[in-house]
Amino acid sequence: MTRTLWDSSVGKKAIMAVSGLIMLLYLVVHMIGNLKIFFGSDEFNHYAHWLRTMGEPFLHYEWALWIVRVVLVVAVVLHATSAYQLSRRDIKARPSKYVHKKPRTSYATRTMRWGGIILALFIVWHILDLTTGTVHSGGFQSGHPYQNVIDTFSTWYGNTIYIVAMLALGLHVRHGFWSAAQTLGAGNATRDRALKTIANVLALVLTVGFISVPVAVMTGVVS
């Protein structure tokens, strides 16, 4: 049954929808956590430390955090793989006349495709910057996330990469939430308007919430 689900286009769309909603839930929680930076270094660093100790003493140090990471990695891989394979199927299913005439893809399709690529590249950079410190500007300080965030957003390229990625995220969430709702059968004539409103609000809140951090650093509100 699992193989049948994965092989079918309907199954891949369902997997994309569920994995997308898992990532969306994480993004909402992650954004709320990021906003703690406005309450000062002690509050933000304490929150970062709590992420590693949550679940104790039932779970060992960082176990809960690693569980979250594994779930996210699985969700991202399933989401990206399904999207790629569905895209390839769509290309193969086009009539042969398109061999000489490239079809025009919709705005939503182009946004989701390029937005996904931008976000995938951003995730790699974000991990190397603020998790491992590999590409971090200045001296990366393990256990001092507040200062690390300040360092990153004190550079023009750190701000540019982050803001562009968050704008892409907003568009991706806006189209993705609506698409997931339709795939999972939540949409109908009476609920479509509400679902579109929720999609727009989620996209706006996440975009503004995430971008507010680099803007605050740039303007000196957070330093």
C-alpha positions in Angstrom: 0.0 0.0 0.0 2.8 2.4 0.9 4.5 1.7 -2.5 1.2 2.2 -4.3 0.7 5.5 -2.5 4.3 6.7 -3.4 4.0 5.6 -7.1 0.7 7.5 -7.8 0.5 11.2 -8.5 -2.3 11.5 -6.0 -0.2 9.9 -3.4 2.8 12.1 -4.1 0.6 15.2 -3.8 -0.8 14.0 -0.5 2.8 13.4 0.8 3.7 16.9 -0.4 0.7 18.3 1.4 1.3 16.5 4.7 5.1 17.2 4.8 4.4 20.8 3.9 2.0 21.2 6.8 4.6 19.7 9.1 7.2 22.2 8.0 4.6 25.0 8.3 3.9 24.1 11.9 7.7 24.2 12.6 8.0 27.6 10.9 5.3 29.1 13.1 7.0 27.8 16.2 10.5 28.8 14.9 9.3 32.4 14.2 7.8 32.7 17.7 11.1 31.6 19.1 13.1 34.0 16.9 11.0 36.9 18.2 12.4 36.3 21.7 15.4 38.2 20.5 13.5 41.4 21.2 13.5 40.6 24.9 17.3 40.7 25.2 20.2 38.3 25.1 19.4 36.5 28.3 15.9 35.6 27.2 17.1 34.5 23.7 20.0 32.5 24.9 17.9 30.8 27.6 15.4 29.8 24.9 18.2 28.4 22.8 19.4 26.4 25.8 15.9 25.2 26.6 15.6 23.7 23.1 18.5 21.4 24.0 17.0 20.4 27.4 13.3 20.1 26.6 12.0 16.7 27.4 14.4 16.2 30.3 14.6 14.1 32.5 12.5 11.7 30.4 14.7 12.4 27.4 18.4 12.9 27.4 20.1 16.2 26.6 19.3 17.2 23.0 17.3 14.1 22.2 14.0 16.0 21.7 15.9 18.5 19.5 17.3 15.7 17.4 13.9 14.1 17.0 12.6 17.4 15.7 15.5 17.7 13.3 15.0 14.1 12.0 11.3 14.7 11.4 12.1 18.0 9.6 14.8 16.4 7.4 12.4 13.5 6.4 9.6 16.1 5.7 11.9 18.2 3.5 13.3 15.2 1.6 9.8 13.8 1.0 8.5 17.2 0.0 11.3 18.0 -2.4 11.4 14.5 -4.0 7.7 14.5 -4.5 7.8 17.9 -6.1 10.6 17.0 -8.4 9.0 13.7 -9.5 5.6 15.3 -10.1 7.3 18.1 -12.2 9.0 15.4 -14.3 5.8 13.6 -14.8 4.1 16.8 -15.8 6.7 17.4 -18.5 6.5 13.9 -19.8 2.7 14.1 -20.0 2.7 17.2 -22.2 1.7 16.7 -25.9 4.5 16.3 -28.4 3.7 19.7 -30.0 5.4 21.3 -27.0 8.7 19.9 -28.2 9.0 23.0 -30.5 6.9 25.4 -28.5 7.6 25.8 -24.8 4.3 26.0 -22.8 3.7 28.9 -20.5 3.6 27.8 -16.8 1.4 29.5 -14.4 2.6 32.2 -12.0 1.9 29.9 -9.0 3.8 27.0 -10.6 6.9 29.2 -11.3 6.7 30.7 -7.8 6.6 27.3 -6.1 9.4 25.8 -8.3 11.9 28.7 -7.9 10.8 29.4 -4.4 11.5 25.8 -3.4 15.0 26.0 -5.0 15.8 29.3 -3.2 14.6 27.9 0.1 16.6 24.7 -0.3 19.8 26.7 -0.9 18.9 29.0 2.0 18.4 26.1 4.4 22.0 24.9 3.6 23.4 28.4 4.2 21.4 28.9 7.4 22.6 25.7 8.9 26.2 26.4 8.0 25.9 30.0 9.3 24.0 29.7 12.6 24.2 26.0 13.5 27.7 24.8 12.6 29.3 28.3 12.2 31.1 27.1 9.0 30.3 30.3 7.0 29.5 32.5 9.9 30.8 36.1 9.7 33.2 36.9 12.6 33.9 34.4 15.3 31.1 31.9 15.8 30.4 31.5 19.5 28.9 28.1 20.4 26.2 28.6 23.1 25.8 32.3 22.3 23.1 32.4 19.7 22.1 36.0 20.4 25.6 37.3 19.4 25.8 35.0 16.4 22.5 36.4 15.1 23.8 39.9 15.6 26.9 39.0 13.7 25.0 37.6 10.8 22.7 40.5 10.4 25.5 43.0 10.7 26.6 42.1 7.2 24.9 43.2 4.0 25.0 39.8 2.5 23.6 38.1 5.6 20.6 40.5 5.5 20.1 40.1 1.7 20.2 36.3 1.7 17.8 36.1 4.7 15.3 38.7 3.4 15.2 37.3 -0.1 14.6 33.8 1.3 11.9 35.0 3.6 10.1 36.7 0.8 10.3 33.4 -1.2 9.0 31.6 1.9 6.0 33.9 2.1 5.0 33.2 -1.5 5.7 29.5 -1.1 3.5 29.3 2.0 0.7 31.3 0.4 0.4 29.0 -2.6 1.4 25.9 -0.7 -1.1 26.1 2.0 -3.9 26.6 -0.5 -2.7 23.7 -2.6 -2.3 21.4 0.4 -5.9 22.2 1.6 -7.2 21.3 -1.9 -5.2 18.1 -2.0 -6.4 16.9 1.4 -10.0 17.6 0.6 -10.4 20.6 2.9 -11.5 23.0 0.2 -15.1 23.4 -1.0 -17.3 26.2 -2.3 -18.1 27.5 1.2 -14.6 27.1 2.7 -12.4 28.3 -0.2 -12.6 32.0 0.8 -11.7 31.3 4.4 -8.8 29.0 3.3 -7.4 31.7 1.0 -7.6 34.2 3.8 -5.8 31.9 6.2 -3.1 31.3 3.5 -2.6 35.0 3.0 -2.5 35.7 6.7 0.0 32.9 7.4 2.2 34.0 4.6 2.2 37.7 5.8 2.7 36.9 9.5 5.6 34.5 8.8 7.3 36.9 6.3 7.0 39.9 8.6 7.9 38.0 11.7 11.1 36.5 10.3 12.2 39.7 8.5 11.6 41.8 11.6 14.8 40.3 13.2 17.3 41.4 10.6 15.5 44.7 10.2 15.8 45.2 14.0 19.5 44.5 13.9 20.1 46.8 10.9 18.2 49.7 12.6 19.9 49.2 16.0 16.6 48.2 17.8 18.4 44.9 18.6 22.1 45.1 19.3 
